[in-house]
Amino acid sequence: MRLSPRLLIVLLVSGGALWWFSDTLPFFGQREAVSVSPQAAADAEAKLTRLNAGPDEVRLSSVEITSLLRYGNADWAPRSIREPEVRMRGDTLTISALIPTDGIPSHPDLERVRAFLPDTARVEVEGGVRMIATGRAALAVRQVEFAGVPIPERYYPPMLDQLGRGDAPGLTPVEMPLPLPSGVSQVRVVDGYLVLTP
C-alpha cells in the first residue's frame, strides 16, 4: 500500500506534535532522562521553574532526582554523603548513598563483616513519602540496609542521623525529611515518579 505524499506529511506532522507535547498529555508516559548528569539536573530544574509558572504538576524520574542530588545546589542533599541515588517503584522511594563505615552503629551481623568493609559503604533507605505539613514532606522508613546487610529498626534513628536527618519538627524517629523546592506544597510517589504540585 502506497501512502500519498499529503497523507505522509499529515502523519509526520501529527507524530511530531504528539512527541513535542507528550509531557503534557495524560495518556503519554514521561520521557526519561538518558543518564545521571548535570544536564539531567538542569532539565529537572527547568521543569520546577515551569511549575511555578503554571502547570498543575510536574513529574520527576529517578534519573532526574538523582541528578539533582548530585549536581544541584546544596539544598538538595547534605554534602556529607557521596554518590546519592534515588529509585522509585509504584509508591515506594529508595534513597542510597555512600557514608563512612566508622560512623555506623554497632550491630552483630554488621560486626562480622565490618573489618572487610572499605572506608565508606552504601546505605540504602526504603520507604513511603508522607506529607508533614504544606511544603514539608518526610520519607517514612520501612527498611534500611548497610553494605547489603538488613539493619533492625532500633538502629534506624542513629543511621538516619548519619545520613543527615537532622531535627525537623513533626518527624518520627524513623522518618527522614525530604526537602521540597520553593513553591512546591505537595509531593507524592506515583507509578515510579515523584509528583510535585504547587
C-alpha positions, 0 to 999 in steps of 0.5 A, spaced: 500 500 500 502 506 497 501 512 502 500 519 498 505 524 499 499 529 503 497 523 507 505 522 509 506 529 511 499 529 515 502 523 519 509 526 520 506 532 522 501 529 527 507 524 530 511 530 531 506 534 535 504 528 539 512 527 541 513 535 542 507 535 547 507 528 550 509 531 557 503 534 557 498 529 555 495 524 560 495 518 556 503 519 554 508 516 559 514 521 561 520 521 557 526 519 561 532 522 562 538 518 558 543 518 564 545 521 571 548 528 569 548 535 570 544 536 564 539 531 567 539 536 573 538 542 569 532 539 565 529 537 572 530 544 574 527 547 568 521 543 569 520 546 577 521 553 574 515 551 569 511 549 575 511 555 578 509 558 572 503 554 571 502 547 570 498 543 575 504 538 576 510 536 574 513 529 574 520 527 576 524 520 574 529 517 578 534 519 573 532 526 574 532 526 582 538 523 582 541 528 578 539 533 582 542 530 588 548 530 585 549 536 581 544 541 584 545 546 589 546 544 596 539 544 598 538 538 595 542 533 599 547 534 605 554 534 602 556 529 607 554 523 603 557 521 596 554 518 590 546 519 592 541 515 588 534 515 588 529 509 585 522 509 585 517 503 584 509 504 584 509 508 591 515 506 594 522 511 594 529 508 595 534 513 597 542 510 597 548 513 598 555 512 600 557 514 608 563 512 612 563 505 615 566 508 622 560 512 623 555 506 623 552 503 629 554 497 632 550 491 630 552 483 630 551 481 623 554 488 621 560 486 626 562 480 622 563 483 616 565 490 618 573 489 618 572 487 610 568 493 609 572 499 605 572 506 608 565 508 606 559 503 604 552 504 601 546 505 605 540 504 602 533 507 605 526 504 603 520 507 604 513 511 603 513 519 602 508 522 607 506 529 607 508 533 614 505 539 613 504 544 606 511 544 603 514 539 608 514 532 606 518 526 610 520 519 607 517 514 612 522 508 613 520 501 612 527 498 611 534 500 611 540 496 609 548 497 610 553 494 605 547 489 603 546 487 610 538 488 613 539 493 619 533 492 625 529 498 626 532 500 633 538 502 629 534 506 624 534 513 628 542 513 629 543 511 621 538 516 619 542 521 623 548 519 619 545 520 613 543 527 615 536 527 618 537 532 622 531 535 627 525 537 623 519 538 627 513 533 626 518 527 624 518 520 627 524 517 629 524 513 623 522 518 618 527 522 614 525 529 611 525 530 604 526 537 602 521 540 597 523 546 592 520 553 593 513 553 591 512 546 591 506 544 597 505 537 595 509 531 593 507 524 592 510 517 589 506 515 583 507 509 578 515 510 579 515 518 579 515 523 584 509 528 583 510 535 585 504 540 585 504 547 587 
